[in-house]
Amino acid sequence: MALTFYEEKRDNFMQDVIEEHKNNRKGSSFEQKNNTMIDVLLSLQDLEPDYYTDEVIRGMGQVTLSAETDTTASTMEWALSLLLNNPEALKKSQNEIDTHIGQSPRLLDDSNLAQLPYFHGIINETLQMYPIVPILVPHESSNECVVRGFRVSRGTMLLVNMWQ
């Protein structure tokens, strides 16, 4: 089956990333502590080349990139929607950014959050009100307990659906 223009472009991009990591592994001392997902998959490819082909690694990279991009975009969409429906909060956050960061065109990053408590609160509130993924991080019960009428034994892994 032939790839579309965009699929081919995406595959070429991911293959370039793989090749760059392969070249970096050959050209320098390869340290375990600085491994990326691609580096780990390439190490597995060394052990099982028939299973961890470049095609499999490309696919895993594309799925990961897509998932990260989609959740971030969806969170931003919710945050902007909430702000547009609350002009006072929008104005207050804009004033905070202008006061602490400046009015020139700029991108904010994580290091700015300490200076922007109101803006940081908007992000946290958005994630609380409209989480993109409804399942919380797995929890293990430390004692026997009852959850929604079900007896849960000590040591049981719980997956909590926030939307229920």
N, CA, C and O atoms as a DFTB+ gen file, in Angstrom:
656 C
 N C O
     1  1       0.836      -1.163       0.000
     2  2       0.000       0.000       0.000
     3  2       0.896       1.246       0.000
     4  3       1.839       1.339       0.785
     5  1       0.599       2.175      -0.863
     6  2       1.408       3.380      -1.007
     7  2       1.096       4.370       0.116
     8  3      -0.047       4.501       0.553
     9  1       2.126       5.051       0.563
    10  2       1.969       6.057       1.606
    11  2       1.518       7.372       0.989
    12  3       1.881       7.697      -0.142
    13  1       0.723       8.126       1.746
    14  2       0.355       9.464       1.296
    15  2       1.566      10.375       1.471
    16  3       2.554       9.999       2.101
    17  1       1.476      11.546       0.919
    18  2       2.564      12.520       1.021
    19  2       2.929      12.780       2.484
    20  3       4.107      12.792       2.843
    21  1       1.915      12.986       3.324
    22  2       2.164      13.307       4.734
    23  2       2.695      12.109       5.509
    24  3       3.541      12.273       6.388
    25  1       2.216      10.912       5.202
    26  2       2.731       9.707       5.855
    27  2       4.201       9.496       5.496
    28  3       5.016       9.134       6.344
    29  1       4.519       9.726       4.240
    30  2       5.906       9.574       3.800
    31  2       6.803      10.621       4.463
    32  3       7.921      10.319       4.880
    33  1       6.303      11.842       4.552
    34  2       7.062      12.918       5.190
    35  2       7.290      12.602       6.669
    36  3       8.388      12.809       7.186
    37  1       6.255      12.100       7.351
    38  2       6.362      11.727       8.765
    39  2       7.352      10.587       8.951
    40  3       8.171      10.616       9.869
    41  1       7.279       9.570       8.072
    42  2       8.215       8.442       8.141
    43  2       9.654       8.905       7.923
    44  3      10.567       8.461       8.619
    45  1       9.847       9.787       6.966
    46  2      11.194      10.306       6.695
    47  2      11.737      11.086       7.889
    48  3      12.913      10.968       8.234
    49  1      10.875      11.880       8.513
    50  2      11.297      12.623       9.694
    51  2      11.741      11.674      10.802
    52  3      12.810      11.848      11.387
    53  1      10.910      10.665      11.087
    54  2      11.247       9.721      12.159
    55  2      12.505       8.925      11.811
    56  3      13.314       8.638      12.694
    57  1      12.680       8.564      10.541
    58  2      13.883       7.840      10.145
    59  2      15.118       8.714      10.309
    60  3      16.179       8.223      10.696
    61  1      14.991       9.997      10.018
    62  2      16.110      10.929      10.243
    63  2      16.478      10.984      11.722
    64  3      17.659      11.028      12.069
    65  1      15.471      10.982      12.593
    66  2      15.716      10.981      14.046
    67  2      16.465       9.713      14.441
    68  3      17.427       9.770      15.207
    69  1      16.030       8.574      13.922
    70  2      16.686       7.296      14.226
    71  2      18.131       7.307      13.750
    72  3      19.034       6.893      14.478
    73  1      18.349       7.780      12.527
    74  2      19.707       7.820      11.972
    75  2      20.606       8.752      12.796
    76  3      21.779       8.454      13.024
    77  1      20.047       9.873      13.233
    78  2      20.822      10.804      14.058
    79  2      21.251      10.122      15.362
    80  3      22.388      10.279      15.806
    81  1      20.345       9.376      15.962
    82  2      20.681       8.671      17.205
    83  2      21.692       7.551      16.951
    84  3      22.579       7.312      17.771
    85  1      21.557       6.876      15.827
    86  2      22.538       5.834      15.488
    87  2      23.926       6.453      15.332
    88  3      24.911       5.909      15.832
    89  1      24.004       7.586      14.642
    90  2      25.289       8.261      14.438
    91  2      25.874       8.764      15.750
    92  3      27.084       8.684      15.965
    93  1      25.020       9.283      16.629
    94  2      25.498       9.757      17.933
    95  2      26.042       8.614      18.777
    96  3      26.997       8.799      19.531
    97  1      25.447       7.446      18.655
    98  2      25.911       6.287      19.424
    99  2      27.279       5.835      18.942
   100  3      28.110       5.394      19.735
   101  1      27.507       5.945      17.650
   102  2      28.794       5.516      17.078
   103  2      29.895       6.531      17.354
   104  3      31.050       6.165      17.573
   105  1      29.525       7.811      17.341
   106  2      30.529       8.862      17.401
   107  2      30.970       9.282      18.780
   108  3      31.929      10.043      18.902
   109  1      30.308       8.818      19.829
   110  2      30.689       9.258      21.170
   111  2      30.519       8.105      22.146
   112  3      29.999       7.040      21.812
   113  1      30.977       8.360      23.365
   114  2      30.786       7.335      24.384
   115  2      29.310       7.312      24.748
   116  3      28.734       8.337      25.113
   117  1      28.717       6.157      24.649
   118  2      27.281       5.997      24.860
   119  2      27.031       5.754      26.340
   120  3      27.422       4.719      26.880
   121  1      26.369       6.723      27.004
   122  2      26.117       6.611      28.436
   123  2      24.660       6.243      28.675
   124  3      23.755       6.840      28.092
   125  1      24.445       5.271      29.525
   126  2      23.103       4.803      29.842
   127  2      22.219       5.903      30.425
   128  3      21.028       5.950      30.119
   129  1      22.773       6.798      31.264
   130  2      21.948       7.755      31.971
   131  2      21.314       8.811      31.061
   132  3      20.352       9.459      31.472
   133  1      21.813       9.003      29.860
   134  2      21.277      10.019      28.961
   135  2      20.446       9.425      27.831
   136  3      20.247      10.079      26.808
   137  1      19.965       8.218      27.993
   138  2      19.218       7.556      26.934
   139  2      17.849       8.188      26.717
   140  3      17.154       8.545      27.668
   141  1      17.480       8.319      25.458
   142  2      16.118       8.677      25.099
   143  2      15.395       7.386      24.745
   144  3      16.001       6.315      24.726
   145  1      14.105       7.486      24.467
   146  2      13.349       6.301      24.069
   147  2      13.967       5.676      22.818
   148  3      14.068       4.453      22.722
   149  1      14.376       6.501      21.871
   150  2      14.982       5.999      20.637
   151  2      16.277       5.259      20.951
   152  3      16.533       4.202      20.374
   153  1      17.098       5.794      21.855
   154  2      18.347       5.124      22.237
   155  2      18.080       3.754      22.848
   156  3      18.776       2.787      22.540
   157  1      17.077       3.671      23.708
   158  2      16.739       2.388      24.337
   159  2      16.272       1.395      23.275
   160  3      16.671       0.231      23.287
   161  1      15.427       1.861      22.358
   162  2      14.946       0.969      21.297
   163  2      16.084       0.528      20.382
   164  3      16.086      -0.608      19.908
   165  1      17.041       1.401      20.128
   166  2      18.202       1.013      19.314
   167  2      19.071      -0.003      20.053
   168  3      19.659      -0.884      19.426
   169  1      19.158       0.110      21.376
   170  2      19.881      -0.900      22.159
   171  2      19.179      -2.247      22.059
   172  3      19.826      -3.289      21.953
   173  1      17.851      -2.215      22.092
   174  2      17.086      -3.449      21.922
   175  2      17.251      -3.989      20.503
   176  3      17.258      -5.203      20.298
   177  1      17.382      -3.104      19.537
   178  2      17.602      -3.526      18.151
   179  2      18.921      -4.274      18.024
   180  3      19.028      -5.221      17.246
   181  1      19.930      -3.849      18.791
   182  2      21.218      -4.563      18.791
   183  2      21.036      -6.006      19.263
   184  3      21.690      -6.921      18.764
   185  1      20.127      -6.195      20.242
   186  2      19.902      -7.528      20.804
   187  2      18.957      -8.378      19.962
   188  3      19.168      -9.580      19.803
   189  1      17.907      -7.744      19.420
   190  2      16.898      -8.457      18.632
   191  2      16.591      -7.691      17.339
   192  3      15.535      -7.070      17.222
   193  1      17.515      -7.734      16.367
   194  2      17.338      -6.935      15.150
   195  2      16.125      -7.336      14.303
   196  3      15.583      -6.510      13.569
   197  1      15.703      -8.592      14.402
   198  2      14.550      -9.023      13.604
   199  2      13.240      -8.454      14.145
   200  3      12.292      -8.246      13.388
   201  1      13.188      -8.203      15.449
   202  2      11.967      -7.680      16.050
   203  2      11.974      -6.149      16.082
   204  3      10.997      -5.521      15.675
   205  1      13.060      -5.547      16.561
   206  2      13.153      -4.089      16.699
   207  2      13.753      -3.488      15.431
   208  3      14.869      -2.966      15.435
   209  1      12.993      -3.573      14.362
   210  2      13.429      -3.002      13.088
   211  2      13.253      -1.487      13.125
   212  3      12.590      -0.955      14.015
   213  1      13.843      -0.806      12.169
   214  2      13.650       0.649      12.083
   215  2      12.167       0.978      11.919
   216  3      11.694       1.988      12.439
   217  1      11.441       0.138      11.206
   218  2      10.011       0.375      10.998
   219  2       9.250       0.328      12.325
   220  3       8.377       1.163      12.566
   221  1       9.571      -0.636      13.184
   222  2       8.923      -0.740      14.493
   223  2       9.285       0.471      15.350
   224  3       8.418       1.039      16.013
   225  1      10.537       0.864      15.341
   226  2      10.979       2.019      16.124
   227  2      10.315       3.294      15.605
   228  3       9.889       4.137      16.394
   229  1      10.224       3.438      14.280
   230  2       9.531       4.603      13.702
   231  2       8.081       4.649      14.184
   232  3       7.583       5.703      14.579
   233  1       7.415       3.505      14.149
   234  2       6.016       3.439      14.579
   235  2       5.842       3.827      16.035
   236  3       4.934       4.586      16.374
   237  1       6.713       3.309      16.902
   238  2       6.628       3.653      18.324
   239  2       6.874       5.142      18.542
   240  3       6.192       5.774      19.348
   241  1       7.830       5.693      17.838
   242  2       8.110       7.121      17.944
   243  2       6.943       7.964      17.475
   244  3       6.615       8.976      18.095
   245  1       6.311       7.555      16.382
   246  2       5.186       8.310      15.839
   247  2       3.985       8.270      16.778
   248  3       3.314       9.284      16.972
   249  1       3.712       7.109      17.359
   250  2       2.589       6.996      18.299
   251  2       2.841       7.866      19.520
   252  3       1.939       8.565      19.982
   253  1       4.058       7.830      20.045
   254  2       4.396       8.640      21.217
   255  2       4.271      10.121      20.906
   256  3       3.672      10.867      21.681
   257  1       4.824      10.555      19.790
   258  2       4.757      11.958      19.398
   259  2       3.310      12.408      19.199
   260  3       2.926      13.499      19.619
   261  1       2.524      11.566      18.564
   262  2       1.121      11.891      18.320
   263  2       0.350      12.019      19.625
   264  3      -0.435      12.952      19.794
   265  1       0.568      11.085      20.551
   266  2      -0.132      11.124      21.839
   267  2       0.247      12.369      22.627
   268  3      -0.617      13.012      23.223
   269  1       1.529      12.712      22.636
   270  2       1.975      13.895      23.374
   271  2       1.395      15.162      22.770
   272  3       0.947      16.048      23.498
   273  1       1.400      15.256      21.460
   274  2       0.898      16.445      20.782
   275  2      -0.603      16.593      20.976
   276  3      -1.088      17.695      21.230
   277  1      -1.341      15.498      20.860
   278  2      -2.796      15.543      20.965
   279  2      -3.246      15.948      22.360
   280  3      -4.145      16.780      22.493
   281  1      -2.647      15.385      23.401
   282  2      -3.064      15.732      24.763
   283  2      -2.728      17.180      25.088
   284  3      -3.512      17.862      25.749
   285  1      -1.583      17.656      24.635
   286  2      -1.203      19.047      24.872
   287  2      -2.157      19.987      24.148
   288  3      -2.615      20.972      24.726
   289  1      -2.453      19.693      22.906
   290  2      -3.365      20.543      22.128
   291  2      -4.764      20.546      22.738
   292  3      -5.407      21.595      22.796
   293  1      -5.238      19.406      23.186
   294  2      -6.570      19.335      23.796
   295  2      -6.624      20.115      25.101
   296  3      -7.618      20.786      25.377
   297  1      -5.576      20.037      25.901
   298  2      -5.520      20.798      27.149
   299  2      -5.528      22.293      26.856
   300  3      -6.232      23.054      27.520
   301  1      -4.751      22.711      25.868
   302  2      -4.718      24.133      25.498
   303  2      -6.089      24.593      24.995
   304  3      -6.516      25.709      25.292
   305  1      -6.768      23.750      24.248
   306  2      -8.093      24.098      23.742
   307  2      -9.070      24.330      24.899
   308  3      -9.840      25.290      24.883
   309  1      -9.033      23.447      25.900
   310  2      -9.898      23.617      27.069
   311  2      -9.541      24.895      27.821
   312  3     -10.430      25.661      28.195
   313  1      -8.249      25.132      28.046
   314  2      -7.826      26.325      28.796
   315  2      -8.289      27.600      28.083
   316  3      -8.817      28.513      28.717
   317  1      -8.090      27.656      26.776
   318  2      -8.503      28.841      26.022
   319  2     -10.015      29.006      26.027
   320  3     -10.519      30.125      26.122
   321  1     -10.735      27.905      25.927
   322  2     -12.189      27.957      25.970
   323  2     -12.670      28.509      27.311
   324  3     -13.564      29.355      27.362
   325  1     -12.064      28.018      28.396
   326  2     -12.438      28.511      29.731
   327  2     -12.117      29.995      29.886
   328  3     -12.912      30.745      30.451
   329  1     -10.965      30.418      29.391
   330  2     -10.586      31.829      29.498
   331  2     -11.488      32.728      28.653
   332  3     -11.858      33.820      29.085
   333  1     -11.839      32.274      27.459
   334  2     -12.712      33.084      26.613
   335  2     -14.109      33.222      27.216
   336  3     -14.803      34.206      26.960
   337  1     -14.516      32.248      28.007
   338  2     -15.808      32.320      28.684
   339  2     -15.725      33.035      30.030
   340  3     -16.738      33.203      30.710
   341  1     -14.531      33.452      30.413
   342  2     -14.346      34.187      31.657
   343  2     -13.382      35.349      31.397
   344  3     -12.198      35.260      31.720
   345  1     -13.894      36.443      30.809
   346  2     -13.030      37.562      30.414
   347  2     -12.250      38.192      31.576
   348  3     -11.152      38.710      31.372
   349  1     -12.812      38.152      32.799
   350  2     -12.099      38.719      33.947
   351  2     -10.826      37.921      34.230
   352  3      -9.771      38.499      34.490
   353  1     -10.929      36.594      34.178
   354  2      -9.759      35.733      34.411
   355  2      -8.738      35.920      33.292
   356  3      -7.534      35.949      33.545
   357  1      -9.214      36.045      32.066
   358  2      -8.317      36.274      30.927
   359  2      -7.542      37.576      31.114
   360  3      -6.327      37.607      30.918
   361  1      -8.226      38.635      31.488
   362  2      -7.580      39.941      31.679
   363  2      -6.584      39.889      32.839
   364  3      -5.487      40.439      32.744
   365  1      -6.967      39.228      33.932
   366  2      -6.085      39.139      35.095
   367  2      -4.806      38.359      34.758
   368  3      -3.714      38.744      35.175
   369  1      -4.949      37.254      33.998
   370  2      -3.761      36.479      33.629
   371  2      -2.886      37.249      32.640
   372  3      -1.660      37.176      32.712
   373  1      -3.507      37.984      31.721
   374  2      -2.746      38.798      30.769
   375  2      -1.965      39.883      31.498
   376  3      -0.800      40.130      31.185
   377  1      -2.605      40.533      32.470
   378  2      -1.919      41.562      33.261
   379  2      -0.748      40.965      34.036
   380  3       0.316      41.576      34.126
   381  1      -0.943      39.778      34.591
   382  2       0.139      39.128      35.335
   383  2       1.325      38.828      34.413
   384  3       2.476      39.053      34.787
   385  1       1.048      38.333      33.236
   386  2       2.114      38.037      32.270
   387  2       2.822      39.322      31.855
   388  3       4.052      39.377      31.834
   389  1       2.053      40.352      31.527
   390  2       2.646      41.625      31.116
   391  2       3.512      42.225      32.226
   392  3       4.578      42.776      31.950
   393  1       3.062      42.121      33.469
   394  2       3.790      42.687      34.605
   395  2       5.088      41.947      34.880
   396  3       6.129      42.572      35.083
   397  1       5.034      40.628      34.887
   398  2       6.196      39.839      35.311
   399  2       7.112      39.399      34.166
   400  3       8.303      39.178      34.384
   401  1       6.584      39.271      32.971
   402  2       7.381      38.775      31.844
   403  2       7.673      39.879      30.837
   404  3       8.751      39.912      30.244
   405  1       6.723      40.777      30.643
   406  2       6.896      41.863      29.687
   407  2       5.847      41.810      28.603
   408  3       5.105      40.835      28.480
   409  1       5.794      42.881      27.809
   410  2       4.762      42.975      26.780
   411  2       5.264      42.629      25.388
   412  3       4.461      42.544      24.459
   413  1       6.552      42.429      25.214
   414  2       7.054      42.090      23.881
   415  2       6.625      40.654      23.531
   416  3       6.372      39.846      24.425
   417  1       6.547      40.343      22.239
   418  2       6.186      38.963      21.869
   419  2       7.190      37.982      22.466
   420  3       8.400      38.159      22.328
   421  1       6.686      36.957      23.123
   422  2       7.556      35.990      23.782
   423  2       6.808      34.680      23.997
   424  3       5.579      34.629      23.960
   425  1       7.572      33.641      24.220
   426  2       7.022      32.350      24.584
   427  2       7.296      32.116      26.062
   428  3       8.386      32.411      26.553
   429  1       6.313      31.591      26.762
   430  2       6.503      31.257      28.163
   431  2       7.021      29.831      28.258
   432  3       6.728      28.995      27.403
   433  1       7.792      29.560      29.303
   434  2       8.216      28.188      29.551
   435  2       8.077      27.877      31.036
   436  3       7.642      28.729      31.812
   437  1       8.441      26.674      31.431
   438  2       8.267      26.232      32.817
   439  2       8.938      27.159      33.822
   440  3       8.428      27.342      34.928
   441  1      10.069      27.745      33.454
   442  2      10.788      28.611      34.399
   443  2       9.996      29.871      34.736
   444  3      10.264      30.503      35.757
   445  1       9.026      30.252      33.901
   446  2       8.215      31.440      34.164
   447  2       7.094      31.187      35.174
   448  3       6.553      32.141      35.733
   449  1       6.733      29.929      35.421
   450  2       5.573      29.632      36.265
   451  2       5.723      30.144      37.689
   452  3       4.726      30.504      38.314
   453  1       6.936      30.186      38.220
   454  2       7.142      30.695      39.581
   455  2       6.734      32.163      39.684
   456  3       6.305      32.613      40.746
   457  1       6.862      32.904      38.600
   458  2       6.499      34.323      38.581
   459  2       5.023      34.536      38.261
   460  3       4.525      35.657      38.371
   461  1       4.318      33.478      37.868
   462  2       2.945      33.610      37.386
   463  2       1.990      32.695      38.162
   464  3       1.467      31.740      37.588
   465  1       1.752      32.961      39.440
   466  2       0.905      32.056      40.224
   467  2      -0.542      31.987      39.723
   468  3      -1.158      30.922      39.773
   469  1      -1.085      33.096      39.246
   470  2      -2.470      33.079      38.747
   471  2      -2.562      32.243      37.465
   472  3      -3.456      31.410      37.316
   473  1      -1.642      32.477      36.564
   474  2      -1.598      31.715      35.310
   475  2      -1.385      30.222      35.594
   476  3      -2.026      29.366      34.983
   477  1      -0.478      29.926      36.525
   478  2      -0.222      28.545      36.918
   479  2      -1.494      27.913      37.483
   480  3      -1.777      26.742      37.229
   481  1      -2.256      28.692      38.249
   482  2      -3.530      28.214      38.783
   483  2      -4.530      27.896      37.687
   484  3      -5.290      26.934      37.795
   485  1      -4.533      28.705      36.625
   486  2      -5.434      28.452      35.487
   487  2      -5.097      27.102      34.850
   488  3      -5.991      26.325      34.517
   489  1      -3.823      26.836      34.687
   490  2      -3.399      25.556      34.110
   491  2      -3.836      24.402      35.007
   492  3      -4.404      23.418      34.532
   493  1      -3.567      24.529      36.308
   494  2      -3.955      23.466      37.237
   495  2      -5.461      23.248      37.270
   496  3      -5.929      22.110      37.296
   497  1      -6.221      24.344      37.269
   498  2      -7.678      24.245      37.292
   499  2      -8.203      23.578      36.016
   500  3      -9.132      22.772      36.071
   501  1      -7.612      23.915      34.883
   502  2      -8.017      23.288      33.620
   503  2      -7.780      21.783      33.672
   504  3      -8.641      21.000      33.272
   505  1      -6.611      21.383      34.167
   506  2      -6.292      19.960      34.249
   507  2      -7.204      19.243      35.237
   508  3      -7.508      18.065      35.048
   509  1      -7.649      19.939      36.299
   510  2      -8.569      19.330      37.257
   511  2      -9.967      19.195      36.679
   512  3     -10.607      18.152      36.818
   513  1     -10.439      20.254      36.030
   514  2     -11.816      20.265      35.535
   515  2     -12.007      19.402      34.288
   516  3     -13.034      18.741      34.132
   517  1     -11.014      19.414      33.408
   518  2     -11.144      18.717      32.130
   519  2      -9.890      17.906      31.819
   520  3      -9.171      18.220      30.871
   521  1      -9.621      16.869      32.604
   522  2      -8.435      16.048      32.311
   523  2      -8.611      15.350      30.966
   524  3      -9.688      14.841      30.655
   525  1      -7.567      15.333      30.192
   526  2      -7.639      14.730      28.867
   527  2      -7.709      13.211      28.968
   528  3      -8.445      12.560      28.226
   529  1      -6.941      12.664      29.884
   530  2      -6.966      11.222      30.111
   531  2      -7.693      10.995      31.429
   532  3      -7.242      11.485      32.464
   533  1      -8.806      10.267      31.418
   534  2      -9.615      10.150      32.624
   535  2      -9.053       9.211      33.693
   536  3      -9.522       9.231      34.831
   537  1      -8.075       8.405      33.356
   538  2      -7.548       7.434      34.307
   539  2      -6.380       8.051      35.066
   540  3      -5.420       8.531      34.463
   541  1      -6.473       8.035      36.397
   542  2      -5.377       8.527      37.226
   543  2      -4.226       7.532      37.213
   544  3      -4.371       6.400      36.752
   545  1      -3.098       7.965      37.718
   546  2      -1.956       7.074      37.885
   547  2      -2.405       5.927      38.783
   548  3      -3.092       6.169      39.776
   549  1      -2.041       4.688      38.467
   550  2      -2.475       3.553      39.301
   551  2      -2.086       3.746      40.764
   552  3      -0.996       4.229      41.072
   553  1      -2.981       3.365      41.643
   554  2      -2.760       3.427      43.089
   555  2      -2.846       2.015      43.646
   556  3      -3.589       1.181      43.129
   557  1      -2.103       1.756      44.674
   558  2      -2.173       0.462      45.351
   559  2      -2.689       0.701      46.758
   560  3      -2.150       1.524      47.498
   561  1      -3.754      -0.034      47.125
   562  2      -4.330       0.166      48.457
   563  2      -3.376      -0.362      49.517
   564  3      -2.903      -1.496      49.438
   565  1      -3.098       0.481      50.514
   566  2      -2.175       0.080      51.582
   567  2      -2.905      -0.710      52.665
   568  3      -2.281      -1.456      53.420
   569  1      -4.215      -0.547      52.740
   570  2      -5.047      -1.291      53.692
   571  2      -6.302      -1.742      52.970
   572  3      -6.629      -1.226      51.901
   573  1      -7.003      -2.699      53.546
   574  2      -8.292      -3.091      52.976
   575  2      -9.223      -1.892      53.080
   576  3      -9.224      -1.187      54.089
   577  1     -10.019      -1.661      52.031
   578  2     -10.924      -0.517      52.035
   579  2     -12.134      -0.828      51.169
   580  3     -12.199      -1.878      50.531
   581  1     -13.094       0.096      51.152
   582  2     -14.285      -0.032      50.325
   583  2     -14.307       1.152      49.361
   584  3     -14.214       2.305      49.783
   585  1     -14.430       0.864      48.071
   586  2     -14.508       1.905      47.050
   587  2     -15.800       1.693      46.280
   588  3     -15.985       0.672      45.618
   589  1     -16.695       2.679      46.377
   590  2     -17.992       2.622      45.695
   591  2     -18.725       1.306      45.974
   592  3     -19.329       0.709      45.083
   593  1     -18.653       0.880      47.218
   594  2     -19.368      -0.327      47.627
   595  2     -18.635      -1.634      47.377
   596  3     -19.153      -2.698      47.714
   597  1     -17.450      -1.581      46.797
   598  2     -16.669      -2.791      46.526
   599  2     -15.541      -2.910      47.542
   600  3     -14.814      -1.951      47.801
   601  1     -15.406      -4.114      48.115
   602  2     -14.321      -4.361      49.054
   603  2     -13.032      -4.528      48.256
   604  3     -12.970      -5.334      47.327
   605  1     -12.018      -3.775      48.616
   606  2     -10.735      -3.817      47.929
   607  2      -9.693      -4.333      48.920
   608  3      -9.468      -3.723      49.965
   609  1      -9.062      -5.451      48.592
   610  2      -8.059      -6.050      49.467
   611  2      -6.792      -5.211      49.500
   612  3      -6.482      -4.486      48.555
   613  1      -6.066      -5.323      50.604
   614  2      -4.779      -4.651      50.741
   615  2      -3.855      -5.103      49.598
   616  3      -3.792      -6.290      49.279
   617  1      -3.137      -4.142      48.981
   618  2      -2.193      -4.468      47.921
   619  2      -2.810      -4.544      46.532
   620  3      -2.106      -4.828      45.563
   621  1      -4.119      -4.294      46.415
   622  2      -4.783      -4.332      45.112
   623  2      -4.473      -3.068      44.327
   624  3      -4.504      -1.970      44.884
   625  1      -4.172      -3.209      43.034
   626  2      -3.906      -2.064      42.162
   627  2      -5.244      -1.458      41.741
   628  3      -6.105      -2.161      41.212
   629  1      -5.419      -0.169      41.972
   630  2      -6.643       0.536      41.618
   631  2      -6.392       1.481      40.461
   632  3      -5.426       2.244      40.470
   633  1      -7.262       1.429      39.467
   634  2      -7.248       2.391      38.372
   635  2      -8.492       3.252      38.533
   636  3      -9.610       2.763      38.377
   637  1      -8.305       4.525      38.842
   638  2      -9.415       5.417      39.149
   639  2      -9.795       6.189      37.904
   640  3      -8.965       6.875      37.307
   641  1     -11.080       6.071      37.510
   642  2     -11.607       6.837      36.388
   643  2     -12.180       8.134      36.941
   644  3     -13.182       8.116      37.656
   645  1     -11.550       9.256      36.616
   646  2     -11.974      10.548      37.150
   647  2     -13.316      10.997      36.590
   648  3     -13.972      11.844      37.196
   649  1     -13.739      10.464      35.468
   650  2     -14.973      10.902      34.843
   651  2     -16.182      10.133      35.337
   652  3     -17.294      10.362      34.861
   653  1     -15.993       9.241      36.265
   654  2     -17.108       8.456      36.806
   655  2     -17.537       8.975      38.139
   656  3     -18.464       8.435      38.743
